[in-house]
Amino acid sequence: MTYRWTIVAMALAMVVSCAGQRVEPPPFDGERAYQYLTAQVDFGPRVPGTKASAECRGFLYHHFMELGAQVDSQTSSFLDPYSQIDTPLVNVIATFLGSQGIDEGIVLMAHYDSRPRTDYASNPKLKDQPIDGANDGASGVAVLMELGNLFAEKAPPCNVDLALVDGEDWGKPRDHDYYLLGSREFSRRGIRGKYRFGIVIDMIGDSLQEIYREGYSDRYYRSLNDAVWNAAAQLGITTFRDSVKYTIIDDHLSLVSAGVPAIDIIDFDYPHWHTEFDTPDKCSPTALSNVGRVLAELIYNPSLWPKK
């Protein structure tokens, strides 16, 4: 009898040990992610309601459908206060089904629109012109596209929604009601209780990458921030700086308002922000890979997730 219980105890110990073992994610290809970044910029500025926006959106649909994801869209519109024109917005959501039957999913979010005006143009004639948005928009989307490749190769442990939202960067300075338009629409559609947590990535492609903890994220969801920065440390990725430097109004606040624990990964030390110089040559495959590897490490290893 004692021998039998010893065998049972050893078996249980092995199960617990295996459950805590690190899962190796598929390799994240930074070069391929960079190609996705440049492909978006090649469409032109992805301003809501424009041909470039629609063409880029078709590119996103095709990419995720080819990977076998469930692809959906959310269509809405808003009255632009500056032109008094109704402007369409379209979010793209790609869902990858999990392998372990975990009830709650994860949402990863980036905005695919680019700024409709050049606030800090070096040439005053460019002030009312849209920007390429290579880092501010395309970089986050590029990382999510490459993560989609990983999820198609090896299913994540839970359902993962990749939310590519529109209209994040519409408002003029200090007109906060006209930012985050797509993520607000996403968040008002009954997402409370659907996600274990959410992570927004924005402006993460800078070749001189330095990602500090964002203030709201660290104040309200420190444990999730800790999980991200611990994963970066374990991977030896030193561009994640372990201190708070900026507090940013970004799409994560829309998720938080809907009851989803969410943080923002953003590199706000970017001198080309809202200028005509936010172009692909300021970004790098390594920067994209750094963020993609950290997210993959976290997603594939539930043992790293913060407790509820």
C-alpha positions as CSV (number, residue, x, y, z in Angstrom):
1,M,0.0,0.0,0.0
2,T,2.8,2.4,0.9
3,Y,4.6,1.6,-2.3
4,R,1.5,2.3,-4.4
5,W,0.9,5.7,-2.8
6,T,4.6,6.5,-3.4
7,I,4.2,5.8,-7.1
8,V,1.0,8.0,-7.2
9,A,2.8,10.8,-5.4
10,M,5.7,10.6,-7.8
11,A,3.4,10.7,-10.8
12,L,1.6,13.8,-9.5
13,A,4.9,15.5,-8.8
14,M,5.9,14.8,-12.4
15,V,2.6,16.3,-13.7
16,V,3.1,19.5,-11.6
17,S,6.7,19.7,-12.7
18,C,5.7,19.4,-16.4
19,A,3.0,22.0,-16.0
20,G,5.5,24.5,-14.8
21,Q,8.1,23.8,-17.5
22,R,8.8,26.6,-20.0
23,V,7.3,26.2,-23.4
24,E,9.5,27.3,-26.3
25,P,7.5,29.5,-28.7
26,P,8.1,29.2,-32.4
27,P,10.9,31.6,-33.5
28,F,9.8,35.2,-34.2
29,D,11.2,36.5,-37.6
30,G,12.0,40.1,-37.2
31,E,13.0,40.5,-40.8
32,R,9.6,39.2,-42.0
33,A,7.9,41.5,-39.5
34,Y,9.9,44.4,-41.0
35,Q,8.6,43.5,-44.4
36,Y,5.1,43.7,-43.1
37,L,5.9,47.2,-41.8
38,T,7.2,48.4,-45.1
39,A,4.3,46.8,-47.0
40,Q,1.8,48.9,-44.9
41,V,3.7,52.1,-45.6
42,D,3.8,51.3,-49.3
43,F,0.0,51.8,-49.4
44,G,0.5,55.4,-48.3
45,P,-0.9,57.1,-45.2
46,R,-3.6,54.8,-43.8
47,V,-6.0,57.6,-42.8
48,P,-9.5,56.4,-42.0
49,G,-11.9,56.5,-44.9
50,T,-9.1,56.7,-47.6
51,K,-8.2,54.3,-50.4
52,A,-4.9,53.5,-48.7
53,S,-6.7,52.5,-45.5
54,A,-9.0,50.2,-47.4
55,E,-6.1,48.6,-49.3
56,C,-4.1,48.1,-46.2
57,R,-7.1,46.5,-44.5
58,G,-7.5,44.1,-47.4
59,F,-3.8,43.2,-46.9
60,L,-4.5,42.4,-43.3
61,Y,-7.6,40.4,-44.0
62,H,-5.8,38.3,-46.6
63,H,-2.8,37.7,-44.3
64,F,-4.8,36.4,-41.4
65,M,-7.3,34.4,-43.5
66,E,-4.4,32.6,-45.2
67,L,-3.2,31.6,-41.7
68,G,-6.6,30.0,-40.9
69,A,-7.6,32.6,-38.3
70,Q,-11.2,33.6,-37.8
71,V,-11.3,37.1,-39.2
72,D,-14.0,39.6,-38.4
73,S,-14.5,43.3,-38.7
74,Q,-16.3,46.0,-36.7
75,T,-17.6,48.9,-38.8
76,S,-18.7,52.2,-37.3
77,S,-18.5,55.9,-38.2
78,F,-18.0,59.2,-36.5
79,L,-18.7,62.8,-37.3
80,D,-15.4,64.5,-37.8
81,P,-15.5,67.7,-35.8
82,Y,-13.0,69.4,-38.1
83,S,-14.6,68.8,-41.5
84,Q,-18.2,67.9,-40.3
85,I,-18.0,64.8,-42.5
86,D,-19.1,61.3,-41.5
87,T,-15.9,59.2,-41.5
88,P,-16.0,55.4,-41.6
89,L,-13.9,53.3,-39.1
90,V,-13.2,49.6,-39.5
91,N,-11.5,47.4,-36.9
92,V,-10.0,44.0,-38.0
93,I,-10.1,41.2,-35.4
94,A,-8.2,37.9,-36.1
95,T,-8.9,35.1,-33.7
96,F,-6.6,32.2,-33.1
97,L,-8.1,29.3,-31.2
98,G,-6.3,28.0,-28.1
99,S,-5.1,24.4,-27.5
100,Q,-5.8,24.0,-23.8
101,G,-9.5,25.0,-23.4
102,I,-8.8,28.0,-21.1
103,D,-12.0,29.9,-20.7
104,E,-10.6,33.5,-20.9
105,G,-8.6,34.6,-23.9
106,I,-6.0,37.3,-24.4
107,V,-6.3,40.4,-26.6
108,L,-3.3,42.0,-28.3
109,M,-4.0,45.3,-29.9
110,A,-2.3,47.8,-32.3
111,H,-3.7,50.6,-34.4
112,Y,-3.3,50.4,-38.2
113,D,-4.3,54.0,-39.0
114,S,-1.7,56.7,-39.4
115,R,-1.8,60.4,-38.5
116,P,-3.9,62.6,-40.8
117,R,-1.7,65.6,-40.2
118,T,2.0,66.4,-39.5
119,D,1.8,68.3,-36.2
120,Y,5.6,68.9,-36.0
121,A,6.5,69.3,-39.6
122,S,9.9,70.8,-40.3
123,N,8.4,72.3,-43.4
124,P,5.2,74.3,-42.6
125,K,3.8,73.4,-46.0
126,L,3.5,69.8,-44.8
127,K,1.6,70.6,-41.6
128,D,-1.8,69.5,-43.0
129,Q,-0.5,66.5,-44.8
130,P,-0.8,62.9,-43.4
131,I,2.3,61.0,-42.3
132,D,3.7,57.6,-43.3
133,G,3.4,56.3,-39.7
134,A,6.0,53.6,-40.0
135,N,6.6,53.4,-36.3
136,D,3.4,55.1,-35.1
137,G,1.0,52.5,-36.3
138,A,2.7,50.1,-38.7
139,S,5.3,48.7,-36.3
140,G,2.7,47.3,-33.8
141,V,0.6,45.8,-36.6
142,A,3.8,44.2,-38.1
143,V,4.5,42.5,-34.8
144,L,0.9,41.2,-34.6
145,M,1.1,39.9,-38.1
146,E,4.2,37.9,-37.4
147,L,2.7,36.6,-34.1
148,G,-0.1,35.3,-36.3
149,N,2.4,33.2,-38.1
150,L,3.6,31.8,-34.8
151,F,0.0,31.0,-33.7
152,A,-0.7,29.3,-37.0
153,E,2.4,27.1,-36.6
154,K,1.7,26.3,-32.9
155,A,-1.6,27.1,-31.3
156,P,-1.4,29.3,-28.2
157,P,-2.7,27.8,-24.9
158,C,-5.8,30.0,-25.0
159,N,-7.8,31.9,-27.6
160,V,-5.9,35.0,-28.8
161,D,-7.6,38.0,-30.5
162,L,-5.4,40.2,-32.5
163,A,-7.3,43.5,-32.7
164,L,-6.1,45.9,-35.4
165,V,-8.0,49.1,-34.6
166,D,-8.7,52.2,-36.7
167,G,-8.9,55.8,-35.8
168,E,-6.5,55.8,-32.8
169,D,-4.6,58.9,-34.0
170,W,-7.3,61.2,-35.4
171,G,-7.7,64.0,-33.0
172,K,-5.8,67.3,-32.9
173,P,-3.5,67.9,-29.9
174,R,-5.4,68.0,-26.6
175,D,-8.7,67.0,-28.4
176,H,-8.8,63.7,-26.4
177,D,-12.3,62.9,-27.4
178,Y,-11.2,62.2,-30.9
179,Y,-8.4,59.7,-30.2
180,L,-8.7,56.0,-29.5
181,L,-11.9,55.8,-31.7
182,G,-11.5,52.3,-32.9
183,S,-10.5,50.8,-29.5
184,R,-13.5,52.5,-27.9
185,E,-15.7,50.9,-30.4
186,F,-14.0,47.5,-29.8
187,S,-14.4,47.9,-26.0
188,R,-18.0,48.8,-26.0
189,R,-19.0,45.6,-27.7
190,G,-19.4,43.4,-24.7
191,I,-15.8,42.3,-23.9
192,R,-16.1,42.4,-20.1
193,G,-15.1,39.0,-18.8
194,K,-13.9,37.7,-22.2
195,Y,-10.2,38.3,-21.7
196,R,-7.7,37.4,-19.0
197,F,-5.7,40.4,-20.0
198,G,-4.9,42.7,-22.9
199,I,-1.7,44.2,-24.2
200,V,-1.5,47.2,-26.5
201,I,1.7,47.8,-28.5
202,D,2.4,51.1,-30.1
203,M,5.5,52.8,-31.5
204,I,7.8,49.8,-30.8
205,G,9.8,49.7,-34.0
206,D,12.4,52.5,-33.3
207,S,15.9,51.3,-34.2
208,L,17.1,53.1,-31.1
209,Q,14.6,51.2,-29.0
210,E,14.1,52.1,-25.3
211,I,10.8,50.9,-23.8
212,Y,10.0,52.1,-20.3
213,R,7.1,51.1,-18.2
214,E,4.0,53.2,-19.0
215,G,2.6,55.1,-16.0
216,Y,-1.1,54.1,-16.1
217,S,-0.1,50.5,-16.8
218,D,2.2,50.3,-13.8
219,R,-0.2,52.0,-11.5
220,Y,-3.2,49.9,-12.2
221,Y,-1.9,46.6,-13.5
222,R,1.6,46.3,-12.1
223,S,1.5,42.5,-12.0
224,L,0.9,42.3,-15.7
225,N,3.6,44.9,-16.4
226,D,5.9,42.8,-14.1
227,A,5.2,39.7,-16.2
228,V,6.2,41.5,-19.4
229,W,9.4,43.0,-18.0
230,N,10.3,39.7,-16.3
231,A,9.9,37.9,-19.6
232,A,12.2,40.4,-21.3
233,A,14.8,40.0,-18.5
234,Q,14.6,36.2,-18.9
235,L,15.2,36.5,-22.6
236,G,18.1,38.9,-22.1
237,I,16.3,41.7,-24.0
238,T,17.8,44.9,-22.5
239,T,15.8,47.5,-24.4
240,F,13.0,47.0,-21.9
241,R,13.9,49.6,-19.2
242,D,12.7,48.7,-15.8
243,S,11.3,52.1,-14.7
244,V,8.4,54.4,-15.4
245,K,9.1,57.4,-17.7
246,Y,5.9,58.4,-19.4
247,T,2.2,58.3,-18.7
248,I,0.3,57.9,-22.0
249,I,-3.3,58.2,-23.2
250,D,-3.4,55.2,-25.5
251,D,-5.7,52.3,-26.6
252,H,-5.1,50.3,-23.4
253,L,-7.3,52.8,-21.5
254,S,-10.3,51.8,-23.7
255,L,-9.8,48.2,-22.6
256,V,-9.4,49.2,-19.0
257,S,-12.7,51.2,-19.2
258,A,-14.4,48.0,-20.2
259,G,-13.0,46.0,-17.3
260,V,-10.1,44.3,-19.0
261,P,-6.8,44.4,-17.2
262,A,-4.6,46.0,-19.9
263,I,-1.2,47.6,-20.3
264,D,0.6,49.6,-23.0
265,I,4.0,48.7,-24.4
266,I,5.2,51.9,-26.0
267,D,8.6,53.5,-26.8
268,F,7.9,57.2,-26.5
269,D,11.5,58.3,-26.9
270,Y,11.0,58.8,-30.6
271,P,12.1,62.1,-32.1
272,H,10.2,61.5,-35.3
273,W,6.8,61.3,-33.6
274,H,4.1,63.1,-35.7
275,T,6.6,64.4,-38.2
276,E,7.2,63.7,-41.8
277,F,10.3,61.6,-40.8
278,D,8.3,58.7,-39.3
279,T,9.5,56.4,-42.1
280,P,10.7,52.8,-42.3
281,D,14.4,53.7,-42.2
282,K,13.9,54.8,-38.6
283,C,12.7,51.3,-37.6
284,S,14.6,47.9,-37.4
285,P,13.8,44.2,-37.5
286,T,15.6,43.8,-34.2
287,A,13.3,46.2,-32.4
288,L,10.3,44.4,-33.8
289,S,11.8,41.1,-32.8
290,N,12.5,42.2,-29.3
291,V,8.8,43.0,-28.6
292,G,7.5,40.0,-30.5
293,R,9.7,37.6,-28.6
294,V,8.6,39.0,-25.3
295,L,4.9,38.7,-26.2
296,A,5.4,35.1,-27.5
297,E,7.2,34.1,-24.4
298,L,4.4,35.4,-22.2
299,I,1.5,34.0,-24.3
300,Y,2.9,30.5,-24.6
301,N,3.7,30.2,-20.9
302,P,0.6,30.6,-18.7
303,S,2.8,30.1,-15.7
304,L,4.1,33.6,-16.3
305,W,0.6,35.1,-16.3
306,P,-0.3,37.3,-13.3
307,K,-2.8,35.7,-10.9
308,K,-6.4,37.0,-11.1
